[in-house]
Structures are given as structure tokens and as C-alpha cells.
């Protein structure tokens, strides 16, 4: 979404600027920013808003406690982080690796006075051994990677909530409105 807008702005800037070094900076800056978005889409998911009914399902299935440590994989605009933090959970972190999505999420989070944290980072490189709940809205193939690389390292009793896509080797404990809850045994 933001990548298309950035592309239009880059083309306009490139066409109307007559200084060579400024054009070089525009192009290099564009590719550095756009690459994080492309990486996020290929190894995570594109930015898609979570519908209100799905947010409600996440909250109900999560049955969050104040002392839970909750992580969202791919924070998007930060709405899931804000909704979970509003339930009273003290430690909610959303990781976002697309520079534009991250900046947008931080801006929205600031103006909505959101609780929880939006962090710029690659969720694949985090430690999930102490996390109580992982929430994700990723593509089907990416959820399979989550199953192998993250779920396998989560502690007993922890939960994974997946919006829209199922894990292949693990049966969900509950399903509500297309949201899947998994509890690690």
C-alpha cells in the first residue's frame, strides 16, 4: 500500500529534480526503504487490516491475563497491539519490518494514545521462549514457517493465535470467526 505511494513520490521527485546527486539520493533512499517492505511481504505478509470481528475473536480466544507477554508478528498499523493492550495486558509488543508500515503504525499509535509497543525489527530473529501468546496474520506459507521456527520454540502452555491461516501439523484448540487458537502442550 505505502510502497505504491512511495514509488509515485519517487518518480515525481526524480522527474522534477535537476541536480544529479539529489536524484542519486532519491533513488538509493527509495530502494533502501522499499526493500524492507518487499522483504516483509515475501517472508511475512503484506499489510492487510484486521477486521473488527476478527479483533473481537482474537481477544476472546486469547483470554489475556495482565501478566501475559504477548507478541504480534507483523504489527501493520498496530491495531492488534492496541486492542490487546487495552484489555490490561502489561507487555504487548508488535514487530514490524517494513519501514513505511512501522512509521505509519507509530504515528497512529501516538495519536490514538495506544498502549503496548510497536518495534522496528524482524520477528524471525526474536526469542519466543518466554512469550505467553503470539498473534499473527500472515500468509498460509508463512504460518507453516511459524509452525516450524517459532511454535517449536515456545514454552509449554503458551498460545499462538493465527488470523485466517491454519498450521498444518497442529490442530487448533478453538476456532472463532476464522481465527485459530493453538495451545502448546
HELIX and SHEET records of a PDB file:
HELIX    1   1 UNK A    2  UNK A   16  1                                  15    
HELIX    2   2 UNK A   20  UNK A   43  1                                  24    
HELIX    3   3 UNK A   52  UNK A   62  1                                  11    
HELIX    4   4 UNK A   79  UNK A   86  1                                   8    
HELIX    5   5 UNK A   99  UNK A  111  1                                  13    
HELIX    6   6 UNK A  123  UNK A  125  5                                   3    
HELIX    7   7 UNK A  140  UNK A  149  1                                  10    
HELIX    8   8 UNK A  151  UNK A  153  5                                   3    
SHEET    1   A 7 UNK A 117  UNK A 120  0                                        
SHEET    2   A 7 UNK A  91  UNK A  96  1                                        
SHEET    3   A 7 UNK A  69  UNK A  73  1                                        
SHEET    4   A 7 UNK A 133  UNK A 136  1                                        
SHEET    5   A 7 UNK A 159  UNK A 163  1                                        
SHEET    6   A 7 UNK A 179  UNK A 183 -1                                        
SHEET    7   A 7 UNK A 174  UNK A 176 -1                                        
END                                                                             
